[in-house]
Amino acid sequence: MAPLTYIPLPLLPAPLSWFPGHMMKFTRMLPTLLTRTDVVIEIRDSRLPLTSINRSLEGALRKWRLERGWDANDLARRVINAVPCERLVVLNKRDLVPDWGMEPFRLAMAKKCPDQHVTFTSWQKPRDIRDLNKTLVGGILPRTTLDIARRYPHTPELNVLVIGMPNVGKSTLLNALRNMGIKGKTPKAFRTSAQPGLTQALSTRLKLSVDPLVYAFDTPGVMLPFLGQGDAGAERGVKLALIAGIKEGLYDMETLASYLLYRLNVLNPISPAYLTLLPEGTQPTIDLEELLTKLAQRMGMVKRGAELDISRAATYFVRWWREEGGLLAASSALHLQSQISHPSLTNESDDSALITHGWGFDFQWQLSLKDLSGTTNDGIDSNCKKMENCIEQYLATSEREDKDESNVSATQRRKTAVSGGEGQEEGKVCKDSTITCFVQFTVRTSSV
């Protein structure tokens, strides 16, 4: 089976804003909440490790760390260490991304953003929950963990604030941490849903551990007030809609299906996961209509008059990926090296032909067929370098957005102009919030 050597990005609609009042209310509450917070756990989606960062919260988090004694010139160095003040970045749903990219991503993050302690987890894996619990309360773990509560024995209790975008798994992860940290049977503390926006208010304190005493607060998922302009903003919106991070109905399913087809081809250009839905022997395709037609035929999706129901096929395709296809896509990407040994590939006349490949939905690069062997664990250094290059381009894009204010909508500019001094202060906070190592776009880099 020959790999796809040309995978074009589909045309995407301009992003729609979804920023209900409860999100604005929490954003304004955050600086006050941080004054009585010892640990911030920021939950992100492993499939969107960059896009699921909420830059609108960065200004408050940075100010909190500086007030607690962290060095403004070296964010990994703490000058005054009297009370706990740690920020953990948890990449949730790690079972939905290929294993080969996790360690390179950790190394790239450690180099580019040493102030953020990054860990991958899945609430379905007890070992991951146990490790995260021990990071908070202490225990025998590798030297890279924090043992936060044990390091501050004179702190009567540790208060943890869990933040993140909608539907990244905050409430589910807290329920799992409570079950792990409290002995005996514990009831489900927080309601969870596959739809975004269920949690709309700050929760009451939830006890995660008795000795040492650790409490946590669940918070509403907060979306970016404005997803951006141009192609980058359009792609960001579709990514978040695919993981159900945006209210259902803002995007039609065929738009999501077209981008999903593009991404699955990038993750595995030789044998994409969607081929399991189609008749045996089907070749990879970049044509959405061809894919949906074959899927509708195989599933018997027809409308009145014996016409194929393409819209229903698009809905099935997206929901298949959300429910089981994501796991399949993550696991199938592990076998690229073995697929390269297939006769149809080894007989290729041009081994230098470039194909698009990537990890998750935020990283991608160009590789030759020979380079694809670097997607295994033997290529950690090579993949780490590619991810570092992507992050450097994110930073440059972030600075450019901040300078030309393309990350602020026209409506926000009008409100700032009307509100006068208050608006100027809010603009300053917004500007501070961009001092971070990421912006949510997909960067495409050449082979390293």
N, C-alpha and C positions, 0 to 999 in steps of 0.2 A: 504494500500500500504506500504510494508516494506521498510525501508530506506536502502540505500547502506552503507554497513559497510566496504567495501574495494574499494578505489578509487585510483588506481595507476597513477603516473605521466607518461604520454606517452613519448616515445623517441623523442627527438627534435634535429634538425640539428644544427651544429655550427653556431653562429651568423655571419651575413655579415655586413661589415661596410658601412655606408652611411653618409659621411661627406663632402658635396660639398664645393667648395671654398668660397661661400658667408658666410658659417658658420664659417670657420676659420677667415675670414676677420672681422666679428663682434666680435669674441672672443678676437681678438687683439685690437679692438677699445674700448672694454668695460671699462678698467681702465680710459681712457680719458673721456668717456661719464659720468662716475660716478662723476667726479669732478664738473659737473654742474647739478647733480641730487639730488633732495631732498627726494624723495620717490621711492623705488623700489617695484614694484608689481610683484611677481613671480607667474605665473599661472601654476598650476599643474592639472592633471586629477584626479578626485575623485576616479575613478576606480583603478588608480595606484598611490596612494598618496606617495609612496616611489620610485617606478621605474621612475616616471616622474620628479624626481629631477635631475638636471644637475650638477653633482659634479665638472665639469670642470670650472664652473663659481664661485665656492665658494671662491676661493682664492682672486679674485678681490673684491667680496662683503665683505669679512672679512676685507681686507685692508681699504676699503672705510669707514666702520663703525669705525675702530680704529682711522683713521685720523680725524673723526668727533667727537671724544670724548668718545666713548664707552670703557668700562673697558675691558682690555684683559683677565683678570682673572675671570671676571663675566660679560658675554656678555649681561645680562639683566639689567645691571647698567650703567648709563651714568655719566661720570665725568664732562664733559664740554657740556653744552646744549645751545649753542649760535645759532645754525642754525638747520633746520629740517634735520633729518637723520633717516628714518624709513624703515623697511622692512616688507611688508605685503605678506603673503602666502595665495593665493586664490585657494581653491580646487574647480575647475569649474566642471560643469556637475553633480552637486550633485543629480539631479533627477535620475541618473543612478546607485546609490548605495543605499542600505537599510538605512532608517532613524535611526535604532537602534544603528548603529555603529558610528554616527557622534559625539555625545557628548563624548563617551569614547575616541575617537581619539583626540578630542580637549584637554581633560584632560591629556591624555598621552603626547601629544605634549607640553603642558604647563609645565609639570614636567620635561621632558627630554630636551626640547629646548625652554626655556623661552624667548629667544631673538627673536623668530619668532612668529608674531601675525597671527594666523590661522583663516580663515573663509571659510565657504562653500557657494557656490553661483551657480546660473544657470541663463544664460542670458534670459531664457524664463520666469523667475519669477520676475516681476517688483519689488516686495518687496526686493528681494536680491540685485538688482541693486541699489535701493534707499538706502539701508543700506550701501553698499559699497561707494556710492557717499557721504553720510554723514560722513563716516569715513575719507574721504579726506578733505571735505570742512567744516565739523562741523555740529552740530545739536543735537537734543534731542534723545539720544540713551542710551542703557545700559552702565554701568560704564566701561565695558571691551573695548569699542571702543576708538579711538585715537583722533578724532577731530583735525587732524594734522594742517590744515591751520589756524584754530582759535587759536591754541596754540602758533602760531608764527605770531602775527598781524603785525610785522614790516618787514616781508618778503614780498617784492613787488609781487612775483608770486611763485607758487609752481610748480616745474618741476618733472614729474612722468615718470619713465622708466619702461616699461612693458617687462618682459623677460619670457622665458620658452621654453620647447621643442616644436617641430613641432606639429601642429594640436591639441593643448590643448585649443584653443579658445581665443587667445589673441586679434585678430582683431575684432572678434564678440563681445567680452566683451567691448572693447573700443567704438565700435559703440553704444552699449546699454548705456554706461555711458554718452556719449555725448548727446544722446536723453533725458536722465534723467536730465542732468545738465544744458542744454541750453533750454530756453523757446521757444516755437514755434516749427514749423516743421523744422527738420534738415535733410539734405541729408546724405546718407550713405557715411562715410568718407573713409573707407578702404574696399578693396575687400576681400571677404572670399571664402573659398573652402573647400570641404570635403577631398581633397587631400593635403598632407603635402608639404611644400616648396613654397607656392604661394608668401609669403612675403620674398624677398631676399635682401632687403636693409633697412636701417634706414629710417623711415618715416619723413615727415615734422611735425612740432608741431601741435597737435590737441587740440583745446580749449575744456576743459571739464566743466569749470565753469567761470562765469563772475565776481561774487562777493562772495567769494574771487577769485582771478584769478588763475586758475589751468590749466596747459598744460600737455599733455602726448605725449610720443613718442612710436610708435609701432616698434618692432624689429623683425628680422628674427628668426624663431624657430631654436634652436641649438641642434643638437643631440650629444650624447657622441661620441668622436672620436673612442673609442673602447668599445664594449659592454661587454667584459669580456671573461674569459676562462671557460671551463668545462660546467657542467650542469647549473650552475648559469647564466653564460653568454648566454647560449642557451635559457633559460627560459625568461631572460630579453628581448632578441630580439623578441621572439614570442609575448610577452605581448605588446610591442610597435607596432608591426605589426598589432595586432588585433584591436587596437584603431586607426589604420591608421596613426600612428606617423612616420612610415618608408615608403619610396618610394614603391608604389605598384609594385609587381612583384618580389621582393627579396625573398618572401616566397610563396610556392605553397599553394593553398586553403585547401588541405587535411591536411597539417600540422597545419594550423591555426584552422581547424575544430576539429582536435583531441585534441588540447589544450583547445579550447572553451568548448568541451564536458566535459573535466576534470573539468574546472572551474565552469560550471553551476551545476555540481554534487556536488561540494564542497559548493557552495552558498546555495543550498537546496537539501540535500541528500534524502529527502522524496518525494518531488514532483518538480523536476527540471522544469524550464521554457520551455525547448524544447518539453515537452510532449504535449503542445498545438499544435505542428506541426504534431503530429503523430496520428494514429487512436485511438479512445477512448478505454481505458483499457490497453494501452501499459505501461509496467513497466519501471522504470529507468534502464539505461544500461551504462556500461563502454566500450562497444564494438562499435567503430566508424563505422565499416562496417555494423553492424546491424542497427544502427541509419540511416545512409545514404541510405541503401537499402529500409527501410520503408518509408523514406522521398521521395525518388525517385518514389516509387510505388504510394504513395498518391498524389503526384504532377504530375504524368504522365510524368516523365522525362525519355525518352527513346532515344536511338540512332538507327541508321540503324541496321536492323536485330532484332529489338525488344529487344535489350540489354539495361538494366538500365544504365542511365548516372550518375555514381557515382560522377564524377568530377563536373558536373553541380549542383548536390545536395549539395556538399561541399560548392560551391560558394554561393548558395542560403542560406545555414545555416549561414554562416559568415555574409552575407549582411543583413539577417533578424535580427541578433543580433545587428548589428550596427544601424539599422534604427528603430526597434521597440522592438526587443527582450530584449535589455538592460533595457528598462523601465519595461518590464514584469518581468525580473529576479529580479530587485530591489524591486518591489512590492510583488512578491510571497515570497520573503525571510522574509517578515513581518509576515507571518502566520504560522511559524514553530510551535509555542506553541499550536495553535489550532489544528494543524495536529497531535501533539503528543497524543491528547485525542482520536484519532481514535482507534477503537477496535483492529485493526491489530497491533497497537503499544503497547497498554496497556496490551495486552495478551502475549507480548514477555516474554520468560522464563528468559532471561538474560538482566536485565536492565543496567548492568555494561558494556555491550559490547560497545566498542569505535567506534565512527564514526567521519569522518573528516568534519569539518565545518569551515567557515571563513567569512570574510567581505571584499568586493572588491576583487581585484586580488593579493593583497600583504600580507594579513593577513589570517592565518589559524591555527587551533589547533584541538586537539582531545577532544571529549566530549562523555560522556555516554548519553543515552536517557533521563535520569533524568536531566542532566546538560543543556539540550537544552532549558529549560525554562529560562535560563539566557540570551537568545538572544533577549528578550523583553526589554522594557525600565526599568523594575524592576531590570535588571542585569547590570546596568551601571558600578558599581564598579568592578564587576567580569570581564566584558569585557575590562575595562580600564587596569586592571592588566595584562590581557593576551596581550594587545597591548604594554604595557610597556616592558614586557618580550621579545616580538618580536623586539622592538626597541633596547633593550640592546644587543641582538644578532646581529643586524645590525651593531652596533658600533664596536663590537668585530670583525666581519667579515671585516669591513672597515679598521680597524687597521692592520689586518693580510694581506689584499690586499696591503696596502701601504708599508708594510714591505717587502713582497716578490715580489712587483711590478707586480702582476698578473693583475692589472688594466691597464697595458701599453702593447700595442701590440709589436711584434717583429720588425715590420716596424718602429714604433716610437722609439724603442731603437736604431736601426741602424741610424736613422736620428739624434738622440741626440748625438751619438758617433761621427758622421761626423761633426756636427755643432760646436763641441767643447764648448767654453765658453758660447755661446748663448744657446746651448742646455742645459747646466748645469743650467742656469738661468731659462729656461722654465721648467726644471725638478723640480726646487725649487718651482715655482708657482704651478705646478701640485701637489706637495706634500702638500703645504699649503691648496690646494683645498679640500683635504680629511679630514680636520678638521671640521667635520660636524656630525650631529646626525644620518645620514642615509647612506646606500648603497642599491643598487637596486637588492635585491634578495628576494625570498619568504622564510620566516622562518616558520618552522613547530614546534610548541611547544606542550608540553603535557598539559592536563587540569590543571587549577589552582584552 
